[in-house]
Amino acid sequence: MHRISAAAIGGLLIVFALMGLTRGLALLSTHGSWVMGLSSNGLLSILSLLVGLVLVGAAFHSGPMASSTSIVVGLLFVLSGLVNTLTVGTEMNVLAFRLPNIVFSFVVGVLLLIVGCYGRISGGLPVDSPYRHPLRETPGDVLAPVMELPGLRLLTRAATEQLAEAERAAALHYATPEQLRRLAVVHLHRSAEDRRRAWVSSE
């Protein structure tokens, strides 16, 4: 999704830019000419071409790159909409913005932000997600999806048996230092599931 949306929006910007450049628009006109329903001048066409190429390039690079680029470009579009709202009708309107341009900036900016953040900013990312940060998660959280796979149920049962044996050894005062060390981690948890996961992650 990240790559396709970045490429699609980037392609739209490139088409808009090329149509403006082929018409020989004045570089810094504050009034501009209509191109694809938007007001444009030479500077806006050049900027649109550059931004479009960046989005398309990010899409071809990788999904994470497309996501990050979409977020940054989306923020810039929203900022552009806010700033140019104040410059419309003045000599500072160097991008020849009009009301449709402002609406377009907000819509595209928000769309890029939503798409860029999709599947990335979440507390329940899958293990294989490129946006998951293992260092910020507890070992039990990382192991949870793995321990639920049917092929690893034997491993889960073995871990439970090992934990029970360690508890028994500790109660009868013949537990090894390694068992006592891992039990110290286990005893920080209350539920049976959390204790089992802690036992596995302490190995």
Secondary structure, DSSP 8 states (H G I E B T S, - for coil): -HHHHHHHHHHHHHHHHHHHHHTT--TT-SS-EEETTEEE-HHHHHHHHHHHHHHHHHHHH-HHHHHHHHHHHHHHHHHHHHHHHHHTTSTT-TT---HHHHHHHHHHHHHHHHHHHTTTS-S---TT-TT--GGGS-HHHHHHHHHTSGGGHHHHHHHHHHHHHHHHHHHTT---HHHHHHHHHHTT--SHHHHHHHHHHT-
